[in-house]
Every structure is written in structure tokens, then in C-alpha cells.
Amino acid sequence: MAEAKSVLKELVVLEGFVGEETYHKLLLPLLLKLLQDKEAVNLTRLLIEKIIQDEAYHEEAVKKIIV
């Protein structure tokens, strides 16, 4: 679990370079390669799926405001 926390902290830098919209698309495949502990991968998958849902909601909200 400590490894998962370490990886997530380091990936925060990645978001700064690629932006929020692309970050979640890159994050899950990268984590699946880096993390070998099944429990950590499953927890991380749940977290990323929540992030993706939140991003979809924000994208729709922005579209409604713009249109």
C-alpha cells in the first residue's frame, strides 16, 4: 500500500504537464504496469474511476454553460 501512495504522489507532477483531461487517460494504464499488488491496483482502479466520473461531470457542466 505504501508503494501505491508513493506512485500516486509522483504522478501528481504528471497532471501538471499534461492537464486534467489527459491525466486520467494516462494514469490507470501506468498504474497497472507499476503496481503489482492486486489490492493496491484494485483500490487505485476505484479511485481513478471516480476521478473519471468527476471529470465527465465537469466536462458536461462546462458544455452546458458554454452552449
GIMO-V785952 format. One record per pair of residues at least 12 apart in sequence whose ideal C-beta (glycine too) atoms are under 6 Angstrom apart, sorted by the first residue. I is the first residue (numbers start at 0). J is the second residue. D is the distance in whole Angstrom. If there is no record, write none. Layout:
((I:J:D) (I:J:D))
This chain:
((0:39:6) (3:34:6) (3:39:4) (3:43:6) (6:33:5) (23:50:5) (23:51:5) (23:54:6) (26:47:6) (27:47:5) (30:43:5))
